[in-house]
């Protein structure tokens, strides 16, 4: 596939749940019959996402309707947005101009999805054999991410603990765990 006269632009790094946008232009639309957007995965498998032709117009291929959106569709310039990216969208995006009679002209832009997809905070009481013993609870935080993260467990003064992921960074996430207060208790002390 020759990439002569094709210029591609797009996002190479996007935070989890953000949108990624891609644009391709072909300097000479003469002979262009169709424009196709594809996704190339790390295992070299290719998936068709969308096509544009004069005859059929802009078509998003199932199951990508709602996930992939054309923002521009013509035979010399085409743009798509991939909505709410997840780890599954970490791939290379190819725009291919099918030109008669010379064949396919394409370019690709590769996307890395960054950040934290899920923060989990859990709490459970530690059983005590003494009837009037203080209540002990164990709080844990965990996160799903594709890169190194930092976890902080911060005690609160109002019966909760805050779990902070990547504090102060662009990908910061937060989860609050409420601690149990049983009838007759005045409050709960939290240690770090």
C-alpha positions as a Markdown table, in Angstrom:
| # | Residue | x | y | z |
|---|---|---|---|---|
| 1 | Unk | 0.0 | 0.0 | 0.0 |
| 2 | Unk | 1.5 | 3.3 | -1.1 |
| 3 | Unk | 1.0 | 6.4 | 1.1 |
| 4 | Unk | 1.8 | 9.0 | -1.5 |
| 5 | Unk | -0.2 | 12.2 | -1.1 |
| 6 | Unk | -1.9 | 11.0 | 2.2 |
| 7 | Unk | -1.4 | 13.0 | 5.3 |
| 8 | Unk | -2.6 | 11.6 | 8.7 |
| 9 | Unk | -3.0 | 13.4 | 12.0 |
| 10 | Unk | -4.4 | 12.2 | 15.3 |
| 11 | Unk | -4.1 | 11.4 | 18.9 |
| 12 | Unk | -1.2 | 9.2 | 19.9 |
| 13 | Unk | -1.9 | 9.2 | 23.7 |
| 14 | Unk | -5.4 | 9.6 | 25.3 |
| 15 | Unk | -6.6 | 9.1 | 28.9 |
| 16 | Unk | -9.0 | 6.2 | 29.6 |
| 17 | Unk | -12.7 | 7.3 | 28.9 |
| 18 | Unk | -11.6 | 10.3 | 26.8 |
| 19 | Unk | -12.2 | 10.7 | 23.1 |
| 20 | Unk | -9.5 | 10.1 | 20.4 |
| 21 | Unk | -9.7 | 11.9 | 17.0 |
| 22 | Unk | -8.1 | 11.1 | 13.6 |
| 23 | Unk | -8.0 | 12.9 | 10.3 |
| 24 | Unk | -6.6 | 11.9 | 6.9 |
| 25 | Unk | -6.4 | 13.9 | 3.7 |
| 26 | Unk | -5.5 | 12.9 | 0.2 |
| 27 | Unk | -4.0 | 15.7 | -2.0 |
| 28 | Unk | -5.6 | 14.4 | -5.2 |
| 29 | Unk | -9.1 | 12.8 | -5.0 |
| 30 | Unk | -9.0 | 11.8 | -8.7 |
| 31 | Unk | -9.9 | 8.1 | -8.8 |
| 32 | Unk | -10.7 | 7.8 | -5.1 |
| 33 | Unk | -13.7 | 5.4 | -4.9 |
| 34 | Unk | -13.9 | 4.8 | -1.1 |
| 35 | Unk | -12.2 | 5.7 | 2.1 |
| 36 | Unk | -12.0 | 3.1 | 4.8 |
| 37 | Unk | -11.0 | 3.4 | 8.5 |
| 38 | Unk | -9.5 | 0.3 | 10.2 |
| 39 | Unk | -7.9 | -0.6 | 13.5 |
| 40 | Unk | -4.7 | -2.7 | 13.6 |
| 41 | Unk | -4.1 | -4.5 | 16.8 |
| 42 | Unk | -0.8 | -5.6 | 18.4 |
| 43 | Unk | -1.5 | -9.2 | 17.2 |
| 44 | Unk | -1.6 | -7.9 | 13.6 |
| 45 | Unk | -5.4 | -8.5 | 13.3 |
| 46 | Unk | -7.3 | -5.8 | 11.4 |
| 47 | Unk | -10.8 | -4.6 | 12.1 |
| 48 | Unk | -12.9 | -2.4 | 9.8 |
| 49 | Unk | -14.5 | 0.5 | 11.6 |
| 50 | Unk | -16.1 | 2.8 | 9.0 |
| 51 | Unk | -16.3 | 3.6 | 5.3 |
| 52 | Unk | -17.2 | 6.5 | 3.0 |
| 53 | Unk | -18.1 | 6.4 | -0.7 |
| 54 | Unk | -20.3 | 8.6 | -2.9 |
| 55 | Unk | -22.6 | 5.7 | -3.6 |
| 56 | Unk | -23.3 | 4.6 | 0.1 |
| 57 | Unk | -22.3 | 7.7 | 2.0 |
| 58 | Unk | -20.8 | 7.5 | 5.5 |
| 59 | Unk | -21.2 | 4.0 | 7.1 |
| 60 | Unk | -20.1 | 3.0 | 10.6 |
| 61 | Unk | -19.7 | -0.8 | 10.7 |
| 62 | Unk | -21.4 | -2.8 | 13.4 |
| 63 | Unk | -20.6 | -3.1 | 16.3 |
| 64 | Unk | -18.9 | 0.3 | 16.3 |
| 65 | Unk | -22.0 | 2.5 | 15.9 |
| 66 | Unk | -22.0 | 5.0 | 18.7 |
| 67 | Unk | -18.3 | 4.2 | 19.5 |
| 68 | Unk | -16.9 | 5.6 | 16.2 |
| 69 | Unk | -18.3 | 8.7 | 14.7 |
| 70 | Unk | -17.5 | 10.4 | 11.4 |
| 71 | Unk | -16.7 | 14.1 | 12.0 |
| 72 | Unk | -15.9 | 14.6 | 8.3 |
| 73 | Unk | -16.5 | 12.4 | 5.3 |
| 74 | Unk | -15.4 | 13.0 | 1.7 |
| 75 | Unk | -13.2 | 11.4 | -0.8 |
| 76 | Unk | -10.3 | 13.6 | -0.1 |
| 77 | Unk | -10.6 | 14.4 | 3.6 |
| 78 | Unk | -12.0 | 12.2 | 6.3 |
| 79 | Unk | -12.1 | 12.4 | 10.1 |
| 80 | Unk | -13.4 | 10.1 | 12.9 |
| 81 | Unk | -13.7 | 10.2 | 16.6 |
| 82 | Unk | -13.4 | 7.1 | 18.8 |
| 83 | Unk | -15.6 | 7.9 | 21.9 |
| 84 | Unk | -14.8 | 6.9 | 25.5 |
| 85 | Unk | -11.6 | 5.0 | 24.8 |
| 86 | Unk | -10.9 | 1.8 | 26.8 |
| 87 | Unk | -7.9 | -0.6 | 26.9 |
| 88 | Unk | -9.5 | -2.3 | 23.8 |
| 89 | Unk | -9.0 | 0.8 | 21.8 |
| 90 | Unk | -5.2 | 0.8 | 22.3 |
| 91 | Unk | -4.3 | 0.1 | 18.6 |
| 92 | Unk | -3.2 | 1.7 | 15.4 |
| 93 | Unk | -5.8 | 3.5 | 13.3 |
| 94 | Unk | -5.5 | 3.3 | 9.5 |
| 95 | Unk | -7.1 | 5.5 | 6.9 |
| 96 | Unk | -7.1 | 3.9 | 3.5 |
| 97 | Unk | -8.0 | 5.7 | 0.2 |
| 98 | Unk | -9.0 | 3.1 | -2.4 |
| 99 | Unk | -7.9 | 4.7 | -5.7 |
| 100 | Unk | -8.8 | 3.4 | -9.2 |
| 101 | Unk | -6.7 | 2.1 | -10.9 |
| 102 | Unk | -3.6 | 2.5 | -8.7 |
| 103 | Unk | -4.9 | 0.7 | -5.6 |
| 104 | Unk | -4.8 | 1.5 | -1.9 |
| 105 | Unk | -3.1 | 4.6 | -0.3 |
| 106 | Unk | -3.0 | 4.6 | 3.5 |
| 107 | Unk | -1.5 | 6.0 | 6.6 |
| 108 | Unk | -1.7 | 5.0 | 10.2 |
| 109 | Unk | -1.5 | 6.6 | 13.6 |
| 110 | Unk | -1.1 | 4.5 | 16.8 |
| 111 | Unk | -2.9 | 5.2 | 20.0 |
| 112 | Unk | -1.8 | 4.4 | 23.6 |
| 113 | Unk | -4.6 | 4.6 | 26.2 |
| 114 | Unk | -3.4 | 5.8 | 29.6 |
| 115 | Unk | -4.7 | 6.1 | 33.0 |
| 116 | Unk | -6.9 | 4.3 | 35.5 |
| 117 | Unk | -10.0 | 2.5 | 34.4 |
| 118 | Unk | -11.3 | 1.4 | 37.8 |
| 119 | Unk | -10.8 | 2.2 | 41.5 |
| 120 | Unk | -12.0 | -0.2 | 44.1 |
| 121 | Unk | -12.1 | 0.5 | 47.8 |
| 122 | Unk | -13.3 | -2.2 | 50.2 |
| 123 | Unk | -13.8 | -2.4 | 53.9 |
| 124 | Unk | -14.4 | -5.3 | 56.3 |
| 125 | Unk | -14.7 | -5.6 | 60.1 |
| 126 | Unk | -12.1 | -7.6 | 62.0 |
| 127 | Unk | -13.9 | -10.1 | 64.2 |
| 128 | Unk | -13.2 | -9.8 | 68.0 |
| 129 | Unk | -13.6 | -12.4 | 70.7 |
| 130 | Unk | -14.0 | -9.8 | 73.4 |
| 131 | Unk | -17.6 | -8.5 | 73.8 |
| 132 | Unk | -16.7 | -4.9 | 74.5 |
| 133 | Unk | -13.6 | -4.6 | 72.3 |
| 134 | Unk | -13.1 | -1.6 | 70.0 |
| 135 | Unk | -14.2 | -2.3 | 66.4 |
| 136 | Unk | -11.4 | -2.8 | 64.0 |
| 137 | Unk | -11.8 | -2.4 | 60.3 |
| 138 | Unk | -9.5 | -3.1 | 57.4 |
| 139 | Unk | -9.7 | -0.8 | 54.4 |
| 140 | Unk | -8.0 | -1.6 | 51.1 |
| 141 | Unk | -7.7 | 0.2 | 47.8 |
| 142 | Unk | -6.8 | -1.2 | 44.4 |
| 143 | Unk | -6.9 | 0.1 | 40.9 |
| 144 | Unk | -6.8 | -1.2 | 37.3 |
| 145 | Unk | -4.4 | 0.7 | 35.0 |
| 146 | Unk | -2.0 | 0.1 | 32.2 |
| 147 | Unk | 0.9 | 1.9 | 33.8 |
| 148 | Unk | 2.5 | 2.5 | 37.1 |
| 149 | Unk | 0.2 | 4.1 | 39.7 |
| 150 | Unk | 0.5 | 5.4 | 43.2 |
| 151 | Unk | -2.1 | 4.6 | 45.9 |
| 152 | Unk | -2.7 | 6.6 | 49.0 |
| 153 | Unk | -5.0 | 5.8 | 51.8 |
| 154 | Unk | -5.9 | 9.0 | 53.7 |
| 155 | Unk | -7.8 | 8.9 | 57.0 |
| 156 | Unk | -10.8 | 11.2 | 57.2 |
| 157 | Unk | -12.2 | 12.8 | 60.3 |
| 158 | Unk | -15.9 | 12.1 | 59.5 |
| 159 | Unk | -16.0 | 8.3 | 59.6 |
| 160 | Unk | -14.5 | 7.7 | 56.2 |
| 161 | Unk | -11.2 | 6.9 | 54.4 |
| 162 | Unk | -10.2 | 8.4 | 51.1 |
| 163 | Unk | -8.4 | 6.2 | 48.5 |
| 164 | Unk | -6.4 | 8.5 | 46.1 |
| 165 | Unk | -4.9 | 7.2 | 42.9 |
| 166 | Unk | -2.1 | 9.2 | 41.2 |
| 167 | Unk | -2.5 | 12.2 | 43.5 |
| 168 | Unk | -1.8 | 15.5 | 41.8 |
| 169 | Unk | -1.5 | 14.0 | 38.4 |
| 170 | Unk | -3.7 | 14.4 | 35.3 |
| 171 | Unk | -5.0 | 10.9 | 35.8 |
| 172 | Unk | -6.0 | 11.3 | 39.5 |
| 173 | Unk | -8.9 | 9.3 | 40.7 |
| 174 | Unk | -10.7 | 9.2 | 44.1 |
| 175 | Unk | -12.8 | 6.7 | 46.0 |
| 176 | Unk | -14.3 | 7.3 | 49.5 |
| 177 | Unk | -15.0 | 4.4 | 51.9 |
| 178 | Unk | -17.5 | 5.0 | 54.7 |
| 179 | Unk | -16.6 | 3.4 | 57.9 |
| 180 | Unk | -19.3 | 1.7 | 60.0 |
| 181 | Unk | -20.6 | 3.5 | 63.1 |
| 182 | Unk | -22.6 | 1.2 | 65.2 |
| 183 | Unk | -25.5 | 2.3 | 67.5 |
| 184 | Unk | -24.1 | 3.9 | 70.7 |
| 185 | Unk | -20.7 | 4.8 | 69.2 |
| 186 | Unk | -19.5 | 8.4 | 69.1 |
| 187 | Unk | -17.2 | 8.0 | 66.2 |
| 188 | Unk | -14.4 | 6.0 | 64.7 |
| 189 | Unk | -10.7 | 6.7 | 64.9 |
| 190 | Unk | -8.7 | 5.9 | 61.8 |
| 191 | Unk | -5.0 | 5.2 | 61.7 |
| 192 | Unk | -2.8 | 5.3 | 58.6 |
